[in-house]
Amino acid sequence: MTTYYFSLLLVFGSLFTGIVWAIDHWVWKPKRMEKIRAAEAQAGVKLSAEQAEQLAPQSGLADFAQAAFPVLFVILILRSFLYEPFRIPSGSMMPTLLVGDFILVEKFRYGLREPITRKEFINTGRPERGDIAVFKYPVEPDLDYIKRVIGMPGDRITYTDKTFYVQPNCLPDCSDVEPIVLQREFQAEGEFMQQQVPVRRYIEQGINKEYDVLVNPRVNIHSDSFVWDVPEGQYFFIGDNRDNSIDSRYWGFVDEDLLVGRAVFIWLSFEFERDANSWLPTWVPSKLRFDRLGRIE
């Protein structure tokens, strides 16, 4: 089930149970109480709770709505406007985020949006350079993607020999703006593997922050330069796993209307790798990675 359909189900579930609860509270309950008072007046004694329930029982639907509505409503508010959990399904953000990480996304960071149409009704902010953000995949908006922001509206981004150059807020004329090189410092090789090839881990110095990235030395370096001019209201996203990420280099920019929120915390992390001879299904976790729990940088 996509997050859109889950949101739709949550909204209509809250609406339905809320309506039933309201009808019961304002229409059905007064009629039950009137019936109970009439019986007490006729008998001359106050009925016990059990007797009152037998005389004028609450319907099963109303009882369910009374219990379910507060829970669904609180979940709807939390998930739509405050924090939403997501699971990392791929390795495109390694080494920062690994497959099996469960994260919390801060929904209010990039604007408060109506949960079904996603129309913004309060602008609370926009991404900053270096943020790890969840957004709706521009090619297929029912899907959620997670990448890092390196290009802001008005930037010119150049990609040459696996290195990014950013000319901040220079459009339409960037001729007099010196490019900022996102420089990398080598850290290790062989900590991570891709298709039996050891990849290299670097610290990349972004414009606002530094973060770890992976580079596969077996992937060819292109001599050509690729240039993107980031339009107003749009952003340029890349994966930290540079040679194993389908990102803005392939499908373009992310409109601000597609923003979901900023990834802020890893609250659970499962390891799924195990020996090839293991009898357990591949979807069963092999261990819990306690060392990965904490804030996302």
C-alpha positions as CSV (number, residue, x, y, z in Angstrom):
1,M,0.0,0.0,0.0
2,T,1.5,3.4,-1.0
3,T,1.6,6.2,1.5
4,Y,-1.1,8.0,-0.4
5,Y,-3.6,5.2,-0.1
6,F,-2.7,4.8,3.6
7,S,-3.3,8.5,4.1
8,L,-6.6,8.3,2.3
9,L,-7.7,5.3,4.4
10,L,-6.6,7.2,7.6
11,V,-8.6,10.3,6.6
12,F,-11.8,8.5,5.7
13,G,-11.5,6.2,8.7
14,S,-11.2,9.2,11.0
15,L,-14.0,11.0,9.2
16,F,-16.4,7.9,9.4
17,T,-15.7,7.1,13.0
18,G,-15.9,10.8,14.0
19,I,-19.3,11.1,12.3
20,V,-20.6,8.0,14.0
21,W,-19.3,9.1,17.4
22,A,-20.9,12.6,17.0
23,I,-24.3,11.1,16.0
24,D,-24.1,8.7,18.9
25,H,-23.1,11.5,21.4
26,W,-25.7,14.1,20.2
27,V,-28.6,11.9,19.0
28,W,-28.5,8.3,20.1
29,K,-27.1,8.8,23.6
30,P,-29.7,11.4,24.7
31,K,-32.4,9.0,23.6
32,R,-30.8,6.2,25.6
33,M,-30.6,8.5,28.7
34,E,-34.2,9.5,28.3
35,K,-35.3,5.9,28.2
36,I,-33.3,5.1,31.3
37,R,-34.7,8.1,33.2
38,A,-38.2,7.1,32.3
39,A,-37.6,3.6,33.6
40,E,-36.1,4.9,36.8
41,A,-39.0,7.3,37.4
42,Q,-41.4,4.4,36.9
43,A,-39.5,2.0,39.2
44,G,-38.7,4.7,41.8
45,V,-35.1,3.5,42.0
46,K,-31.8,4.4,40.2
47,L,-30.7,1.7,37.8
48,S,-27.2,0.2,38.1
49,A,-24.8,0.6,35.2
50,E,-25.4,-3.0,34.2
51,Q,-29.2,-2.6,34.2
52,A,-29.0,0.7,32.3
53,E,-26.8,-1.0,29.6
54,Q,-29.3,-3.9,29.3
55,L,-32.2,-1.5,29.0
56,A,-30.6,0.9,26.5
57,P,-27.5,-0.7,25.0
58,Q,-25.0,1.3,22.9
59,S,-24.8,-0.2,19.4
60,G,-21.6,-2.1,18.5
61,L,-20.9,0.4,15.7
62,A,-21.1,3.4,18.1
63,D,-19.0,1.6,20.7
64,F,-16.3,0.9,18.0
65,A,-16.4,4.5,16.8
66,Q,-16.0,5.8,20.3
67,A,-12.9,3.7,20.8
68,A,-11.4,4.1,17.4
69,F,-11.9,7.8,16.6
70,P,-9.5,9.3,19.1
71,V,-6.8,6.8,18.1
72,L,-7.2,7.4,14.4
73,F,-7.5,11.2,14.8
74,V,-4.3,11.4,16.8
75,I,-2.4,9.2,14.3
76,L,-3.8,11.4,11.5
77,I,-2.5,14.6,13.1
78,L,0.9,13.1,14.0
79,R,1.4,11.5,10.6
80,S,0.1,14.3,8.5
81,F,1.7,17.3,10.2
82,L,4.4,16.3,12.6
83,Y,6.3,13.0,12.1
84,E,5.9,10.1,9.7
85,P,7.9,6.8,9.8
86,F,9.6,5.5,6.7
87,R,11.6,2.5,5.9
88,I,14.8,2.7,3.7
89,P,14.3,0.2,0.9
90,S,17.5,0.6,-1.1
91,G,21.2,1.4,-0.8
92,S,21.1,4.7,-2.7
93,M,21.8,6.7,0.5
94,M,24.6,4.5,1.8
95,P,26.6,5.0,4.0
96,T,24.4,7.6,5.7
97,L,21.3,5.4,5.5
98,L,21.3,1.6,5.1
99,V,18.7,-0.9,3.9
100,G,16.7,-1.8,7.0
101,D,16.9,1.6,8.6
102,F,13.5,2.9,9.9
103,I,13.5,6.7,10.1
104,L,11.3,9.5,11.2
105,V,10.5,12.3,8.8
106,E,9.7,15.8,10.1
107,K,6.6,16.8,8.1
108,F,6.2,20.4,9.3
109,R,9.7,21.4,8.3
110,Y,8.8,22.1,4.6
111,G,5.3,23.4,5.0
112,L,2.0,22.1,6.4
113,R,-0.1,20.3,3.7
114,E,-3.5,18.8,3.5
115,P,-3.0,15.0,3.7
116,I,-5.0,14.0,0.5
117,T,-4.4,16.7,-2.1
118,R,-1.1,17.8,-0.4
119,K,-2.0,21.4,-1.0
120,E,0.1,23.6,1.3
121,F,-1.8,25.9,3.7
122,I,1.0,27.1,5.9
123,N,4.6,27.7,4.6
124,T,6.9,26.8,7.5
125,G,10.1,26.6,5.5
126,R,12.0,25.0,2.7
127,P,15.0,22.6,2.4
128,E,18.5,23.8,3.2
129,R,21.6,22.7,1.4
130,G,22.7,19.3,2.6
131,D,19.3,18.3,4.0
132,I,18.3,14.6,3.6
133,A,14.7,14.9,2.5
134,V,11.8,12.6,1.5
135,F,9.8,13.7,-1.5
136,K,7.3,12.4,-4.1
137,Y,9.1,10.8,-7.0
138,P,8.5,13.3,-9.9
139,V,8.1,10.5,-12.5
140,E,5.6,8.5,-10.3
141,P,4.3,10.7,-7.5
142,D,2.7,7.8,-5.6
143,L,6.2,6.7,-4.6
144,D,8.4,8.3,-1.9
145,Y,12.1,8.9,-2.6
146,I,14.8,10.0,-0.2
147,K,17.9,11.9,-1.3
148,R,20.2,14.8,-0.3
149,V,19.7,18.4,-1.5
150,I,22.7,20.0,-3.1
151,G,21.0,22.3,-5.6
152,M,18.7,25.2,-4.6
153,P,16.5,27.4,-6.7
154,G,18.6,29.7,-8.9
155,D,21.7,27.5,-8.7
156,R,23.8,26.1,-11.5
157,I,25.1,22.6,-10.9
158,T,28.0,21.1,-12.9
159,Y,29.0,17.5,-12.7
160,T,32.5,16.5,-14.1
161,D,34.6,13.5,-13.3
162,K,32.4,12.4,-10.5
163,T,32.7,15.8,-8.8
164,F,29.9,18.4,-8.3
165,Y,30.5,22.1,-8.7
166,V,27.8,24.6,-7.4
167,Q,27.3,28.2,-8.4
168,P,24.8,29.4,-5.8
169,N,21.9,31.6,-6.6
170,C,23.5,32.9,-9.8
171,L,20.8,32.5,-12.5
172,P,20.2,33.8,-15.1
173,D,23.8,34.9,-15.4
174,C,26.4,32.8,-13.7
175,S,29.5,34.0,-15.6
176,D,30.9,36.0,-12.7
177,V,30.1,33.5,-9.9
178,E,33.0,31.2,-9.0
179,P,31.9,27.6,-8.7
180,I,32.2,25.9,-5.2
181,V,33.7,22.5,-5.5
182,L,32.2,19.8,-3.3
183,Q,35.6,18.4,-2.4
184,R,36.1,14.9,-1.0
185,E,38.6,13.4,1.4
186,F,39.3,9.7,1.2
187,Q,38.4,7.6,4.3
188,A,38.4,3.9,3.5
189,E,37.9,1.2,0.9
190,G,36.2,-2.1,1.2
191,E,33.9,-1.3,4.1
192,F,31.0,-1.6,1.6
193,M,30.7,-3.8,-1.5
194,Q,28.7,-3.4,-4.7
195,Q,28.4,-6.4,-7.0
196,Q,31.6,-7.9,-5.4
197,V,33.5,-4.6,-5.9
198,P,34.8,-2.7,-2.9
199,V,33.7,0.9,-3.0
200,R,35.5,3.9,-1.5
201,R,34.2,6.0,1.3
202,Y,34.8,9.7,1.3
203,I,33.9,12.7,3.5
204,E,32.4,15.3,1.1
205,Q,32.5,19.0,2.1
206,G,29.2,20.4,1.2
207,I,28.4,24.1,1.2
208,N,26.7,24.0,4.6
209,K,27.8,20.7,6.1
210,E,30.0,17.7,5.5
211,Y,28.8,14.1,5.1
212,D,29.9,10.7,3.9
213,V,29.6,9.4,0.3
214,L,30.5,6.2,-1.5
215,V,32.2,6.1,-4.9
216,N,32.6,3.0,-7.0
217,P,36.1,3.1,-8.7
218,R,35.0,0.6,-11.3
219,V,32.3,2.9,-12.7
220,N,33.8,4.9,-15.6
221,I,34.6,8.6,-15.2
222,H,33.0,10.6,-18.0
223,S,35.1,13.3,-19.6
224,D,31.9,15.2,-20.5
225,S,30.5,17.9,-18.2
226,F,26.8,17.9,-17.3
227,V,25.1,21.2,-16.4
228,W,21.8,21.8,-14.7
229,D,20.1,25.2,-14.0
230,V,17.8,24.8,-11.1
231,P,14.5,26.7,-11.7
232,E,12.7,28.7,-9.1
233,G,10.6,26.5,-6.7
234,Q,12.6,23.4,-7.5
235,Y,15.5,21.5,-6.1
236,F,18.4,19.2,-7.2
237,F,18.7,15.9,-5.2
238,I,21.4,13.3,-5.3
239,G,22.1,10.0,-3.4
240,D,25.1,9.7,-1.1
241,N,25.9,6.4,-2.9
242,R,27.0,8.3,-6.0
243,D,27.4,5.4,-8.5
244,N,24.3,3.5,-7.3
245,S,21.6,6.2,-7.2
246,I,18.9,7.2,-9.6
247,D,18.5,10.9,-8.8
248,S,18.2,14.4,-10.3
249,R,21.1,13.5,-12.7
250,Y,18.7,11.2,-14.4
251,W,15.1,12.5,-13.9
252,G,15.6,16.2,-13.2
253,F,14.4,18.5,-10.5
254,V,11.9,18.1,-7.6
255,D,9.2,20.7,-7.3
256,E,8.5,22.2,-3.9
257,D,5.0,20.8,-4.1
258,L,6.4,17.3,-4.0
259,L,8.4,17.8,-0.8
260,V,7.3,15.5,2.1
261,G,9.7,16.3,5.0
262,R,13.2,16.2,6.4
263,A,14.7,12.9,7.6
264,V,15.8,13.5,11.2
265,F,16.1,10.3,13.2
266,I,16.8,6.5,12.9
267,W,14.5,4.9,15.4
268,L,15.0,1.2,14.4
269,S,17.5,-0.6,12.2
270,F,17.6,-4.2,11.0
271,E,20.4,-6.2,9.4
272,F,19.2,-8.6,6.7
273,E,22.5,-10.1,5.5
274,R,23.2,-13.7,6.5
275,D,25.1,-16.7,5.3
276,A,23.9,-18.1,2.0
277,N,23.1,-21.5,3.7
278,S,20.8,-19.9,6.2
279,W,17.4,-21.6,6.3
280,L,15.6,-18.3,7.3
281,P,13.7,-16.3,4.7
282,T,15.5,-13.3,3.4
283,W,12.9,-10.9,4.8
284,V,13.6,-12.1,8.4
285,P,16.1,-9.7,10.1
286,S,19.4,-11.3,11.2
287,K,20.1,-8.7,13.9
288,L,19.2,-5.4,15.4
289,R,21.7,-2.6,14.7
290,F,21.6,-0.6,18.0
291,D,24.6,1.5,17.0
292,R,22.7,3.1,14.1
293,L,19.9,4.6,16.3
294,G,20.0,8.3,16.6
295,R,19.9,11.6,14.7
296,I,20.5,11.8,11.0
297,E,23.2,14.2,9.9
